[in-house]
Amino acid sequence: MPDWIEKELRAKFARASRAARRAANTEPRAARVVYRAQKHALRIELTNGASITLPVRLIPSLKEARSEDIRAVEVLGRGGGLHFESLDLDLSVPGLFCSLFSGPEALAQLDRVGGRISSAAKAAAARRNGRKAAARAFDRGQIP
């Protein structure tokens, strides 16, 4: 193999390795997954210590699957995917979370929660904005 090809392959491998490490630190990764038959749900424990229980009905590709097929779920590689052997199905963990929490209802809920969070900086900014609005209204003659 020519040296230039080997050099290019090494560079691409190094870039891919850096991207994989970055993804492992920023994307949700599964450490363990268990099927809960009573709730008909998957409990996914993440590498960051969080866990989430997802009803199977929210995962379109599993809606028609039998409990036995779902129960045999395995974590792929470093936690980036879930594998269902008998269904010949692989699901991306980051993709699963994005698809479940990207709808308008999820965004509205995040907005409501985010709107309730208050801090000294947020309160001070609100007061400054209120004073600016009052000054503009006064300049326009809307406030006597």
A tleap script that builds the chain and sets N, CA, C and O, in Angstrom:
source leaprc.protein.ff14SB
mol = sequence {
  NMET PRO ASP TRP ILE GLU LYS GLU LEU ARG
  ALA LYS PHE ALA ARG ALA SER ARG ALA ALA
  ARG ARG ALA ALA ASN THR GLU PRO ARG ALA
  ALA ARG VAL VAL TYR ARG ALA GLN LYS HIE
  ALA LEU ARG ILE GLU LEU THR ASN GLY ALA
  SER ILE THR LEU PRO VAL ARG LEU ILE PRO
  SER LEU LYS GLU ALA ARG SER GLU ASP ILE
  ARG ALA VAL GLU VAL LEU GLY ARG GLY GLY
  GLY LEU HIE PHE GLU SER LEU ASP LEU ASP
  LEU SER VAL PRO GLY LEU PHE CYS SER LEU
  PHE SER GLY PRO GLU ALA LEU ALA GLN LEU
  ASP ARG VAL GLY GLY ARG ILE SER SER ALA
  ALA LYS ALA ALA ALA ALA ARG ARG ASN GLY
  ARG LYS ALA ALA ALA ARG ALA PHE ASP ARG
  GLY GLN ILE CPRO
}
set mol.1.N position { 0.849 -1.173 0.000 }
set mol.1.CA position { 0.000 0.000 0.000 }
set mol.1.C position { 0.898 1.241 0.000 }
set mol.1.O position { 1.845 1.321 0.782 }
set mol.2.N position { 0.605 2.195 -0.865 }
set mol.2.CA position { 1.412 3.422 -0.909 }
set mol.2.C position { 1.330 4.197 0.414 }
set mol.2.O position { 0.327 4.142 1.125 }
set mol.3.N position { 2.407 4.913 0.719 }
set mol.3.CA position { 2.482 5.671 1.965 }
set mol.3.C position { 1.371 6.712 2.085 }
set mol.3.O position { 0.830 6.922 3.171 }
set mol.4.N position { 1.032 7.359 0.981 }
set mol.4.CA position { 0.015 8.410 1.048 }
set mol.4.C position { -1.354 7.836 1.435 }
set mol.4.O position { -2.135 8.498 2.119 }
set mol.5.N position { -1.641 6.614 1.000 }
set mol.5.CA position { -2.915 5.989 1.370 }
set mol.5.C position { -2.920 5.644 2.855 }
set mol.5.O position { -3.904 5.884 3.555 }
set mol.6.N position { -1.821 5.085 3.324 }
set mol.6.CA position { -1.722 4.737 4.747 }
set mol.6.C position { -1.819 5.987 5.616 }
set mol.6.O position { -2.470 5.964 6.660 }
set mol.7.N position { -1.183 7.068 5.199 }
set mol.7.CA position { -1.234 8.326 5.937 }
set mol.7.C position { -2.670 8.861 5.985 }
set mol.7.O position { -3.135 9.304 7.035 }
set mol.8.N position { -3.364 8.819 4.854 }
set mol.8.CA position { -4.747 9.291 4.790 }
set mol.8.C position { -5.659 8.435 5.668 }
set mol.8.O position { -6.528 8.966 6.361 }
set mol.9.N position { -5.468 7.125 5.643 }
set mol.9.CA position { -6.273 6.228 6.474 }
set mol.9.C position { -6.059 6.496 7.960 }
set mol.9.O position { -7.016 6.511 8.734 }
set mol.10.N position { -4.811 6.706 8.357 }
set mol.10.CA position { -4.519 7.012 9.757 }
set mol.10.C position { -5.183 8.323 10.188 }
set mol.10.O position { -5.726 8.419 11.288 }
set mol.11.N position { -5.136 9.323 9.318 }
set mol.11.CA position { -5.747 10.621 9.642 }
set mol.11.C position { -7.263 10.479 9.781 }
set mol.11.O position { -7.855 11.026 10.711 }
set mol.12.N position { -7.890 9.747 8.863 }
set mol.12.CA position { -9.342 9.556 8.939 }
set mol.12.C position { -9.728 8.747 10.167 }
set mol.12.O position { -10.748 9.027 10.797 }
set mol.13.N position { -8.928 7.749 10.515 }
set mol.13.CA position { -9.192 6.950 11.706 }
set mol.13.C position { -9.087 7.820 12.965 }
set mol.13.O position { -9.913 7.705 13.870 }
set mol.14.N position { -8.087 8.675 13.019 }
set mol.14.CA position { -7.912 9.559 14.174 }
set mol.14.C position { -9.098 10.513 14.297 }
set mol.14.O position { -9.584 10.747 15.404 }
set mol.15.N position { -9.576 11.073 13.168 }
set mol.15.CA position { -10.745 11.963 13.189 }
set mol.15.C position { -11.997 11.225 13.658 }
set mol.15.O position { -12.777 11.749 14.453 }
set mol.16.N position { -12.175 10.021 13.163 }
set mol.16.CA position { -13.341 9.229 13.556 }
set mol.16.C position { -13.289 8.877 15.042 }
set mol.16.O position { -14.316 8.893 15.719 }
set mol.17.N position { -12.110 8.562 15.546 }
set mol.17.CA position { -11.960 8.239 16.968 }
set mol.17.C position { -12.283 9.443 17.844 }
set mol.17.O position { -12.938 9.297 18.876 }
set mol.18.N position { -11.831 10.630 17.444 }
set mol.18.CA position { -12.144 11.855 18.195 }
set mol.18.C position { -13.645 12.127 18.178 }
set mol.18.O position { -14.224 12.500 19.198 }
set mol.19.N position { -14.272 11.940 17.018 }
set mol.19.CA position { -15.718 12.165 16.914 }
set mol.19.C position { -16.481 11.177 17.794 }
set mol.19.O position { -17.478 11.546 18.414 }
set mol.20.N position { -16.027 9.936 17.855 }
set mol.20.CA position { -16.693 8.926 18.691 }
set mol.20.C position { -16.560 9.273 20.168 }
set mol.20.O position { -17.520 9.129 20.925 }
set mol.21.N position { -15.375 9.731 20.589 }
set mol.21.CA position { -15.191 10.127 21.993 }
set mol.21.C position { -16.063 11.331 22.331 }
set mol.21.O position { -16.647 11.392 23.413 }
set mol.22.N position { -16.151 12.288 21.411 }
set mol.22.CA position { -16.983 13.477 21.628 }
set mol.22.C position { -18.457 13.067 21.737 }
set mol.22.O position { -19.172 13.563 22.607 }
set mol.23.N position { -18.910 12.174 20.867 }
set mol.23.CA position { -20.299 11.708 20.905 }
set mol.23.C position { -20.590 10.962 22.199 }
set mol.23.O position { -21.667 11.111 22.777 }
set mol.24.N position { -19.630 10.159 22.655 }
set mol.24.CA position { -19.826 9.397 23.896 }
set mol.24.C position { -19.987 10.329 25.096 }
set mol.24.O position { -20.646 9.971 26.072 }
set mol.25.N position { -19.397 11.505 25.033 }
set mol.25.CA position { -19.494 12.463 26.144 }
set mol.25.C position { -20.702 13.379 26.047 }
set mol.25.O position { -21.085 13.997 27.040 }
set mol.26.N position { -21.311 13.478 24.866 }
set mol.26.CA position { -22.401 14.431 24.703 }
set mol.26.C position { -23.753 13.792 24.414 }
set mol.26.O position { -24.790 14.401 24.673 }
set mol.27.N position { -23.757 12.571 23.879 }
set mol.27.CA position { -25.015 11.911 23.531 }
set mol.27.C position { -25.401 10.916 24.611 }
set mol.27.O position { -24.535 10.381 25.304 }
set mol.28.N position { -26.703 10.666 24.759 }
set mol.28.CA position { -27.115 9.645 25.729 }
set mol.28.C position { -26.638 8.261 25.278 }
set mol.28.O position { -26.768 7.901 24.108 }
set mol.29.N position { -26.090 7.499 26.211 }
set mol.29.CA position { -25.605 6.142 25.941 }
set mol.29.C position { -26.211 5.192 26.954 }
set mol.29.O position { -26.294 5.510 28.140 }
set mol.30.N position { -26.631 4.033 26.492 }
set mol.30.CA position { -27.244 3.039 27.374 }
set mol.30.C position { -26.174 2.190 28.053 }
set mol.30.O position { -25.250 1.702 27.403 }
set mol.31.N position { -26.309 2.021 29.355 }
set mol.31.CA position { -25.436 1.111 30.089 }
set mol.31.C position { -26.126 -0.240 30.251 }
set mol.31.O position { -25.482 -1.289 30.254 }
set mol.32.N position { -27.456 -0.188 30.385 }
set mol.32.CA position { -28.244 -1.389 30.626 }
set mol.32.C position { -29.675 -1.130 30.165 }
set mol.32.O position { -30.164 -0.005 30.259 }
set mol.33.N position { -30.337 -2.154 29.675 }
set mol.33.CA position { -31.736 -2.028 29.282 }
set mol.33.C position { -32.488 -3.271 29.737 }
set mol.33.O position { -32.001 -4.394 29.604 }
set mol.34.N position { -33.677 -3.052 30.274 }
set mol.34.CA position { -34.508 -4.139 30.789 }
set mol.34.C position { -35.931 -3.917 30.299 }
set mol.34.O position { -36.430 -2.792 30.297 }
set mol.35.N position { -36.575 -4.996 29.884 }
set mol.35.CA position { -37.984 -4.914 29.501 }
set mol.35.C position { -38.841 -5.166 30.729 }
set mol.35.O position { -38.683 -6.190 31.395 }
set mol.36.N position { -39.752 -4.242 31.039 }
set mol.36.CA position { -40.677 -4.380 32.164 }
set mol.36.C position { -42.022 -4.827 31.605 }
set mol.36.O position { -42.776 -4.015 31.069 }
set mol.37.N position { -42.324 -6.120 31.730 }
set mol.37.CA position { -43.539 -6.683 31.133 }
set mol.37.C position { -44.804 -6.093 31.737 }
set mol.37.O position { -45.774 -5.856 31.017 }
set mol.38.N position { -44.813 -5.848 33.057 }
set mol.38.CA position { -46.024 -5.324 33.703 }
set mol.38.C position { -46.413 -3.960 33.157 }
set mol.38.O position { -47.595 -3.657 32.995 }
set mol.39.N position { -45.412 -3.147 32.878 }
set mol.39.CA position { -45.670 -1.806 32.352 }
set mol.39.C position { -45.601 -1.768 30.825 }
set mol.39.O position { -45.897 -0.743 30.212 }
set mol.40.N position { -45.206 -2.896 30.211 }
set mol.40.CA position { -44.964 -2.978 28.766 }
set mol.40.C position { -44.079 -1.793 28.353 }
set mol.40.O position { -44.424 -0.992 27.483 }
set mol.41.N position { -42.917 -1.724 29.024 }
set mol.41.CA position { -42.018 -0.586 28.832 }
set mol.41.C position { -40.565 -1.037 28.894 }
set mol.41.O position { -40.245 -2.068 29.485 }
set mol.42.N position { -39.700 -0.254 28.280 }
set mol.42.CA position { -38.255 -0.464 28.370 }
set mol.42.C position { -37.691 0.497 29.401 }
set mol.42.O position { -37.972 1.695 29.367 }
set mol.43.N position { -36.893 -0.036 30.318 }
set mol.43.CA position { -36.186 0.814 31.279 }
set mol.43.C position { -34.734 0.883 30.808 }
set mol.43.O position { -34.025 -0.122 30.786 }
set mol.44.N position { -34.313 2.078 30.436 }
set mol.44.CA position { -32.965 2.285 29.911 }
set mol.44.C position { -32.165 3.049 30.953 }
set mol.44.O position { -32.503 4.177 31.314 }
set mol.45.N position { -31.097 2.416 31.432 }
set mol.45.CA position { -30.181 3.076 32.360 }
set mol.45.C position { -29.034 3.638 31.535 }
set mol.45.O position { -28.403 2.913 30.766 }
set mol.46.N position { -28.769 4.911 31.691 }
set mol.46.CA position { -27.750 5.591 30.896 }
set mol.46.C position { -26.397 5.586 31.595 }
set mol.46.O position { -26.312 5.383 32.807 }
set mol.47.N position { -25.353 5.810 30.826 }
set mol.47.CA position { -24.001 5.805 31.373 }
set mol.47.C position { -23.761 6.959 32.338 }
set mol.47.O position { -22.841 6.897 33.154 }
set mol.48.N position { -24.580 8.021 32.257 }
set mol.48.CA position { -24.404 9.154 33.167 }
set mol.48.C position { -25.139 8.967 34.490 }
set mol.48.O position { -25.141 9.868 35.329 }
set mol.49.N position { -25.775 7.781 34.688 }
set mol.49.CA position { -26.459 7.487 35.930 }
set mol.49.C position { -27.958 7.709 35.880 }
set mol.49.O position { -28.678 7.239 36.761 }
set mol.50.N position { -28.438 8.408 34.879 }
set mol.50.CA position { -29.883 8.629 34.741 }
set mol.50.C position { -30.535 7.372 34.178 }
set mol.50.O position { -29.872 6.540 33.558 }
set mol.51.N position { -31.821 7.246 34.396 }
set mol.51.CA position { -32.565 6.150 33.773 }
set mol.51.C position { -33.934 6.666 33.377 }
set mol.51.O position { -34.458 7.612 33.965 }
set mol.52.N position { -34.494 6.028 32.375 }
set mol.52.CA position { -35.799 6.436 31.863 }
set mol.52.C position { -36.580 5.189 31.504 }
set mol.52.O position { -36.024 4.215 30.998 }
set mol.53.N position { -37.867 5.231 31.771 }
set mol.53.CA position { -38.752 4.133 31.406 }
set mol.53.C position { -39.635 4.611 30.266 }
set mol.53.O position { -40.400 5.564 30.416 }
set mol.54.N position { -39.522 3.938 29.119 }
set mol.54.CA position { -40.268 4.323 27.931 }
set mol.54.C position { -41.339 3.296 27.610 }
set mol.54.O position { -41.013 2.128 27.402 }
set mol.55.N position { -42.594 3.686 27.563 }
set mol.55.CA position { -43.632 2.755 27.135 }
set mol.55.C position { -43.363 2.312 25.689 }
set mol.55.O position { -43.030 3.132 24.834 }
set mol.56.N position { -43.510 1.035 25.435 }
set mol.56.CA position { -43.242 0.489 24.102 }
set mol.56.C position { -44.144 1.133 23.059 }
set mol.56.O position { -43.740 1.261 21.903 }
set mol.57.N position { -45.342 1.539 23.428 }
set mol.57.CA position { -46.276 2.137 22.469 }
set mol.57.C position { -45.732 3.437 21.865 }
set mol.57.O position { -46.205 3.871 20.814 }
set mol.58.N position { -44.741 4.063 22.518 }
set mol.58.CA position { -44.153 5.293 21.985 }
set mol.58.C position { -43.062 5.035 20.961 }
set mol.58.O position { -42.562 5.971 20.336 }
set mol.59.N position { -42.691 3.779 20.785 }
set mol.59.CA position { -41.629 3.422 19.839 }
set mol.59.C position { -42.291 2.740 18.650 }
set mol.59.O position { -42.634 1.560 18.734 }
set mol.60.N position { -42.477 3.453 17.547 }
set mol.60.CA position { -43.246 2.922 16.416 }
set mol.60.C position { -42.793 1.549 15.925 }
set mol.60.O position { -43.635 0.709 15.608 }
set mol.61.N position { -41.504 1.303 15.854 }
set mol.61.CA position { -41.018 0.030 15.329 }
set mol.61.C position { -41.236 -1.142 16.287 }
set mol.61.O position { -41.006 -2.291 15.911 }
set mol.62.N position { -41.677 -0.870 17.518 }
set mol.62.CA position { -41.936 -1.941 18.480 }
set mol.62.C position { -43.420 -2.118 18.796 }
set mol.62.O position { -43.782 -3.007 19.568 }
set mol.63.N position { -44.269 -1.301 18.223 }
set mol.63.CA position { -45.699 -1.353 18.557 }
set mol.63.C position { -46.309 -2.731 18.328 }
set mol.63.O position { -47.109 -3.187 19.145 }
set mol.64.N position { -45.955 -3.397 17.251 }
set mol.64.CA position { -46.547 -4.694 16.901 }
set mol.64.C position { -45.713 -5.873 17.394 }
set mol.64.O position { -46.081 -7.022 17.151 }
set mol.65.N position { -44.608 -5.619 18.073 }
set mol.65.CA position { -43.709 -6.695 18.502 }
set mol.65.C position { -44.276 -7.468 19.687 }
set mol.65.O position { -45.004 -6.919 20.514 }
set mol.66.N position { -43.932 -8.744 19.753 }
set mol.66.CA position { -44.347 -9.582 20.879 }
set mol.66.C position { -43.444 -9.308 22.069 }
set mol.66.O position { -42.295 -8.897 21.907 }
set mol.67.N position { -43.971 -9.540 23.273 }
set mol.67.CA position { -43.209 -9.317 24.504 }
set mol.67.C position { -41.924 -10.129 24.521 }
set mol.67.O position { -40.893 -9.642 24.986 }
set mol.68.N position { -41.969 -11.362 24.022 }
set mol.68.CA position { -40.762 -12.216 24.009 }
set mol.68.C position { -39.659 -11.596 23.166 }
set mol.68.O position { -38.481 -11.681 23.513 }
set mol.69.N position { -40.045 -10.969 22.051 }
set mol.69.CA position { -39.057 -10.346 21.171 }
set mol.69.C position { -38.455 -9.099 21.819 }
set mol.69.O position { -37.264 -8.828 21.667 }
set mol.70.N position { -39.270 -8.356 22.530 }
set mol.70.CA position { -38.786 -7.129 23.178 }
set mol.70.C position { -37.913 -7.481 24.375 }
set mol.70.O position { -36.918 -6.804 24.636 }
set mol.71.N position { -38.272 -8.525 25.099 }
set mol.71.CA position { -37.541 -8.941 26.295 }
set mol.71.C position { -36.077 -9.284 25.976 }
set mol.71.O position { -35.208 -9.138 26.836 }
set mol.72.N position { -35.805 -9.732 24.763 }
set mol.72.CA position { -34.456 -10.145 24.376 }
set mol.72.C position { -33.574 -8.973 23.927 }
set mol.72.O position { -32.589 -9.182 23.219 }
set mol.73.N position { -33.909 -7.770 24.322 }
set mol.73.CA position { -33.157 -6.591 23.914 }
set mol.73.C position { -31.740 -6.621 24.495 }
set mol.73.O position { -31.523 -7.086 25.614 }
set mol.74.N position { -30.786 -6.116 23.712 }
set mol.74.CA position { -29.378 -6.040 24.135 }
set mol.74.C position { -28.845 -4.641 23.849 }
set mol.74.O position { -29.321 -3.959 22.941 }
set mol.75.N position { -27.860 -4.224 24.626 }
set mol.75.CA position { -27.181 -2.952 24.385 }
set mol.75.C position { -26.068 -3.203 23.372 }
set mol.75.O position { -25.294 -4.149 23.515 }
set mol.76.N position { -25.991 -2.367 22.366 }
set mol.76.CA position { -24.955 -2.490 21.336 }
set mol.76.C position { -23.705 -1.711 21.723 }
set mol.76.O position { -23.787 -0.599 22.246 }
set mol.77.N position { -22.564 -2.304 21.462 }
set mol.77.CA position { -21.281 -1.622 21.603 }
set mol.77.C position { -21.118 -0.841 22.877 }
set mol.77.O position { -21.252 -1.382 23.974 }
set mol.78.N position { -20.831 0.422 22.732 }
set mol.78.CA position { -20.614 1.309 23.880 }
set mol.78.C position { -21.883 2.015 24.322 }
set mol.78.O position { -21.821 3.074 24.947 }
set mol.79.N position { -23.031 1.437 24.002 }
set mol.79.CA position { -24.292 1.996 24.462 }
set mol.79.C position { -24.991 2.899 23.479 }
set mol.79.O position { -25.981 3.544 23.825 }
set mol.80.N position { -24.502 2.959 22.275 }
set mol.80.CA position { -25.114 3.834 21.281 }
set mol.80.C position { -26.366 3.266 20.648 }
set mol.80.O position { -27.080 3.976 19.941 }
set mol.81.N position { -26.645 1.978 20.895 }
set mol.81.CA position { -27.806 1.379 20.256 }
set mol.81.C position { -28.414 0.252 21.065 }
set mol.81.O position { -27.801 -0.265 21.998 }
set mol.82.N position { -29.639 -0.122 20.693 }
set mol.82.CA position { -30.341 -1.259 21.274 }
set mol.82.C position { -30.596 -2.247 20.142 }
set mol.82.O position { -30.965 -1.853 19.035 }
set mol.83.N position { -30.398 -3.534 20.423 }
set mol.83.CA position { -30.536 -4.562 19.401 }
set mol.83.C position { -31.616 -5.560 19.789 }
set mol.83.O position { -31.626 -6.069 20.910 }
set mol.84.N position { -32.527 -5.838 18.856 }
set mol.84.CA position { -33.584 -6.822 19.030 }
set mol.84.C position { -33.341 -7.904 17.991 }
set mol.84.O position { -33.726 -7.752 16.832 }
set mol.85.N position { -32.702 -8.997 18.399 }
set mol.85.CA position { -32.263 -10.046 17.475 }
set mol.85.C position { -33.414 -10.638 16.669 }
set mol.85.O position { -33.351 -10.673 15.440 }
set mol.86.N position { -34.458 -11.100 17.340 }
set mol.86.CA position { -35.532 -11.789 16.624 }
set mol.86.C position { -36.338 -10.853 15.721 }
set mol.86.O position { -37.019 -11.308 14.802 }
set mol.87.N position { -36.261 -9.563 15.980 }
set mol.87.CA position { -36.958 -8.585 15.136 }
set mol.87.C position { -36.064 -8.053 14.027 }
set mol.87.O position { -36.523 -7.340 13.135 }
set mol.88.N position { -34.778 -8.406 14.090 }
set mol.88.CA position { -33.785 -7.885 13.164 }
set mol.88.C position { -33.861 -6.355 13.148 }
set mol.88.O position { -33.968 -5.722 12.097 }
set mol.89.N position { -33.801 -5.787 14.366 }
set mol.89.CA position { -33.999 -4.353 14.540 }
set mol.89.C position { -32.929 -3.772 15.454 }
set mol.89.O position { -32.641 -4.321 16.517 }
set mol.90.N position { -32.353 -2.671 15.036 }
set mol.90.CA position { -31.425 -1.896 15.861 }
set mol.90.C position { -31.987 -0.489 15.993 }
set mol.90.O position { -32.429 0.110 15.012 }
set mol.91.N position { -31.967 0.031 17.212 }
set mol.91.CA position { -32.419 1.393 17.467 }
set mol.91.C position { -31.267 2.209 18.025 }
set mol.91.O position { -30.552 1.742 18.911 }
set mol.92.N position { -31.080 3.403 17.529 }
set mol.92.CA position { -30.070 4.320 18.043 }
set mol.92.C position { -30.600 4.949 19.329 }
set mol.92.O position { -31.713 5.474 19.354 }
set mol.93.N position { -29.808 4.895 20.389 }
set mol.93.CA position { -30.246 5.493 21.660 }
set mol.93.C position { -30.393 7.012 21.518 }
set mol.93.O position { -31.429 7.547 21.912 }
set mol.94.N position { -29.401 7.729 20.973 }
set mol.94.CA position { -29.607 9.173 20.796 }
set mol.94.C position { -30.794 9.464 19.874 }
set mol.94.O position { -31.568 10.386 20.133 }
set mol.95.N position { -30.939 8.691 18.813 }
set mol.95.CA position { -32.055 8.891 17.893 }
set mol.95.C position { -33.396 8.630 18.559 }
set mol.95.O position { -34.374 9.333 18.305 }
set mol.96.N position { -33.434 7.617 19.410 }
set mol.96.CA position { -34.662 7.289 20.133 }
set mol.96.C position { -35.077 8.451 21.040 }
set mol.96.O position { -36.245 8.837 21.064 }
set mol.97.N position { -34.133 8.994 21.771 }
set mol.97.CA position { -34.442 10.116 22.657 }
set mol.97.C position { -34.851 11.355 21.866 }
set mol.97.O position { -35.786 12.062 22.243 }
set mol.98.N position { -34.148 11.609 20.771 }
set mol.98.CA position { -34.499 12.781 19.953 }
set mol.98.C position { -35.896 12.647 19.368 }
set mol.98.O position { -36.655 13.616 19.342 }
set mol.99.N position { -36.241 11.453 18.898 }
set mol.99.CA position { -37.562 11.281 18.289 }
set mol.99.C position { -38.673 11.366 19.332 }
set mol.99.O position { -39.769 11.838 19.031 }
set mol.100.N position { -38.404 10.918 20.536 }
set mol.100.CA position { -39.428 10.936 21.571 }
set mol.100.C position { -39.630 12.317 22.175 }
set mol.100.O position { -40.740 12.664 22.578 }
set mol.101.N position { -38.561 13.108 22.240 }
set mol.101.CA position { -38.637 14.391 22.924 }
set mol.101.C position { -38.503 15.583 21.990 }
set mol.101.O position { -38.088 16.662 22.413 }
set mol.102.N position { -38.853 15.393 20.716 }
set mol.102.CA position { -38.702 16.514 19.790 }
set mol.102.C position { -40.031 17.075 19.311 }
set mol.102.O position { -40.054 18.051 18.561 }
set mol.103.N position { -41.121 16.484 19.726 }
set mol.103.CA position { -42.432 16.957 19.286 }
set mol.103.C position { -42.827 18.252 19.955 }
set mol.103.O position { -42.174 18.680 20.907 }
set mol.104.N position { -43.876 18.880 19.479 }
set mol.104.CA position { -44.312 20.158 20.046 }
set mol.104.C position { -44.718 20.047 21.515 }
set mol.104.O position { -44.532 20.990 22.285 }
set mol.105.N position { -45.273 18.891 21.905 }
set mol.105.CA position { -45.674 18.737 23.311 }
set mol.105.C position { -44.454 18.741 24.225 }
set mol.105.O position { -44.459 19.371 25.283 }
set mol.106.N position { -43.406 18.029 23.802 }
set mol.106.CA position { -42.191 17.979 24.619 }
set mol.106.C position { -41.544 19.355 24.708 }
set mol.106.O position { -41.086 19.761 25.776 }
set mol.107.N position { -41.505 20.076 23.582 }
set mol.107.CA position { -40.905 21.411 23.596 }
set mol.107.C position { -41.729 22.375 24.452 }
set mol.107.O position { -41.175 23.231 25.142 }
set mol.108.N position { -43.040 22.233 24.404 }
set mol.108.CA position { -43.894 23.102 25.230 }
set mol.108.C position { -43.647 22.827 26.708 }
set mol.108.O position { -43.592 23.756 27.514 }
set mol.109.N position { -43.498 21.559 27.062 }
set mol.109.CA position { -43.234 21.210 28.455 }
set mol.109.C position { -41.883 21.776 28.898 }
set mol.109.O position { -41.772 22.330 29.992 }
set mol.110.N position { -40.865 21.642 28.059 }
set mol.110.CA position { -39.551 22.196 28.393 }
set mol.110.C position { -39.642 23.717 28.563 }
set mol.110.O position { -39.004 24.288 29.447 }
set mol.111.N position { -40.431 24.357 27.717 }
set mol.111.CA position { -40.597 25.801 27.810 }
set mol.111.C position { -41.273 26.190 29.120 }
set mol.111.O position { -40.885 27.168 29.759 }
set mol.112.N position { -42.283 25.423 29.518 }
set mol.112.CA position { -42.964 25.721 30.786 }
set mol.112.C position { -42.013 25.561 31.961 }
set mol.112.O position { -41.983 26.400 32.860 }
set mol.113.N position { -41.234 24.481 31.955 }
set mol.113.CA position { -40.289 24.244 33.049 }
set mol.113.C position { -39.215 25.320 33.049 }
set mol.113.O position { -38.871 25.862 34.099 }
set mol.114.N position { -38.682 25.629 31.862 }
set mol.114.CA position { -37.652 26.651 31.763 }
set mol.114.C position { -38.150 28.010 32.187 }
set mol.114.O position { -37.393 28.798 32.753 }
set mol.115.N position { -39.423 28.302 31.920 }
set mol.115.CA position { -39.992 29.590 32.296 }
set mol.115.C position { -40.141 29.758 33.790 }
set mol.115.O position { -40.188 30.885 34.284 }
set mol.116.N position { -40.217 28.647 34.526 }
set mol.116.CA position { -40.382 28.724 35.979 }
set mol.116.C position { -39.068 28.922 36.709 }
set mol.116.O position { -39.049 29.350 37.863 }
set mol.117.N position { -37.999 28.620 36.055 }
set mol.117.CA position { -36.702 28.730 36.720 }
set mol.117.C position { -36.351 30.207 36.861 }
set mol.117.O position { -36.376 30.957 35.886 }
set mol.118.N position { -36.024 30.615 38.083 }
set mol.118.CA position { -35.668 32.013 38.283 }
set mol.118.C position { -34.304 32.093 38.955 }
set mol.118.O position { -33.893 31.200 39.696 }
set mol.119.N position { -33.633 33.175 38.675 }
set mol.119.CA position { -32.330 33.418 39.287 }
set mol.119.C position { -32.210 34.916 39.508 }
set mol.119.O position { -33.029 35.694 39.020 }
set mol.120.N position { -31.206 35.305 40.229 }
set mol.120.CA position { -30.992 36.736 40.474 }
set mol.120.C position { -30.733 37.461 39.160 }
set mol.120.O position { -31.226 38.570 38.957 }
set mol.121.N position { -29.973 36.851 38.275 }
set mol.121.CA position { -29.672 37.481 36.986 }
set mol.121.C position { -30.935 37.638 36.148 }
set mol.121.O position { -31.138 38.669 35.507 }
set mol.122.N position { -31.787 36.604 36.156 }
set mol.122.CA position { -33.020 36.665 35.382 }
set mol.122.C position { -33.959 37.747 35.937 }
set mol.122.O position { -34.587 38.478 35.170 }
set mol.123.N position { -34.050 37.846 37.253 }
set mol.123.CA position { -34.899 38.864 37.875 }
set mol.123.C position { -34.378 40.267 37.557 }
set mol.123.O position { -35.160 41.172 37.265 }
set mol.124.N position { -33.052 40.445 37.614 }
set mol.124.CA position { -32.465 41.758 37.319 }
set mol.124.C position { -32.713 42.134 35.857 }
set mol.124.O position { -33.015 43.290 35.561 }
set mol.125.N position { -32.590 41.180 34.952 }
set mol.125.CA position { -32.840 41.451 33.537 }
set mol.125.C position { -34.294 41.834 33.315 }
set mol.125.O position { -34.581 42.735 32.526 }
set mol.126.N position { -35.210 41.167 33.994 }
set mol.126.CA position { -36.633 41.500 33.867 }
set mol.126.C position { -36.900 42.926 34.360 }
set mol.126.O position { -37.678 43.655 33.745 }
set mol.127.N position { -36.262 43.326 35.461 }
set mol.127.CA position { -36.444 44.690 35.976 }
set mol.127.C position { -35.889 45.717 34.981 }
set mol.127.O position { -36.526 46.739 34.728 }
set mol.128.N position { -34.709 45.451 34.421 }
set mol.128.CA position { -34.122 46.371 33.433 }
set mol.128.C position { -35.031 46.511 32.218 }
set mol.128.O position { -35.255 47.618 31.729 }
set mol.129.N position { -35.551 45.397 31.737 }
set mol.129.CA position { -36.445 45.444 30.575 }
set mol.129.C position { -37.717 46.209 30.895 }
set mol.129.O position { -38.227 46.946 30.052 }
set mol.130.N position { -38.229 46.043 32.095 }
set mol.130.CA position { -39.428 46.778 32.512 }
set mol.130.C position { -39.178 48.274 32.555 }
set mol.130.O position { -40.022 49.060 32.125 }
set mol.131.N position { -38.005 48.679 33.079 }
set mol.131.CA position { -37.672 50.108 33.124 }
set mol.131.C position { -37.534 50.684 31.713 }
set mol.131.O position { -37.980 51.801 31.451 }
set mol.132.N position { -36.919 49.925 30.811 }
set mol.132.CA position { -36.761 50.395 29.428 }
set mol.132.C position { -38.128 50.582 28.769 }
set mol.132.O position { -38.360 51.576 28.081 }
set mol.133.N position { -39.018 49.634 28.981 }
set mol.133.CA position { -40.353 49.738 28.384 }
set mol.133.C position { -41.099 50.935 28.946 }
set mol.133.O position { -41.789 51.637 28.206 }
set mol.134.N position { -40.970 51.176 30.237 }
set mol.134.CA position { -41.641 52.327 30.862 }
set mol.134.C position { -41.065 53.632 30.315 }
set mol.134.O position { -41.812 54.575 30.055 }
set mol.135.N position { -39.755 53.696 30.139 }
set mol.135.CA position { -39.122 54.916 29.612 }
set mol.135.C position { -39.584 55.174 28.177 }
set mol.135.O position { -39.839 56.321 27.811 }
set mol.136.N position { -39.695 54.114 27.356 }
set mol.136.CA position { -40.162 54.303 25.975 }
set mol.136.C position { -41.612 54.779 25.960 }
set mol.136.O position { -41.978 55.652 25.172 }
set mol.137.N position { -42.418 54.210 26.819 }
set mol.137.CA position { -43.821 54.615 26.897 }
set mol.137.C position { -43.934 56.074 27.328 }
set mol.137.O position { -44.775 56.807 26.807 }
set mol.138.N position { -43.091 56.509 28.281 }
set mol.138.CA position { -43.090 57.890 28.762 }
set mol.138.C position { -42.673 58.827 27.619 }
set mol.138.O position { -43.284 59.876 27.419 }
set mol.139.N position { -41.618 58.438 26.863 }
set mol.139.CA position { -41.146 59.269 25.748 }
set mol.139.C position { -42.217 59.434 24.676 }
set mol.139.O position { -42.297 60.483 24.036 }
set mol.140.N position { -43.025 58.424 24.479 }
set mol.140.CA position { -44.092 58.487 23.469 }
set mol.140.C position { -45.328 59.221 23.986 }
set mol.140.O position { -46.281 59.432 23.235 }
set mol.141.N position { -45.321 59.601 25.224 }
set mol.141.CA position { -46.447 60.298 25.810 }
set mol.141.C position { -47.564 59.363 26.251 }
set mol.141.O position { -48.685 59.804 26.505 }
set mol.142.N position { -47.261 58.077 26.341 }
set mol.142.CA position { -48.282 57.128 26.755 }
set mol.142.C position { -48.444 57.102 28.263 }
set mol.142.O position { -49.464 56.642 28.777 }
set mol.143.N position { -47.415 57.608 28.988 }
set mol.143.CA position { -47.483 57.695 30.447 }
set mol.143.C position { -47.384 59.167 30.816 }
set mol.143.O position { -46.405 59.815 30.444 }
set mol.144.N position { -48.369 59.730 31.542 }
set mol.144.CA position { -48.316 61.170 31.870 }
set mol.144.C position { -47.267 61.496 32.899 }
set mol.144.O position { -47.108 62.658 33.272 }
savepdb mol mol.pdb
quit
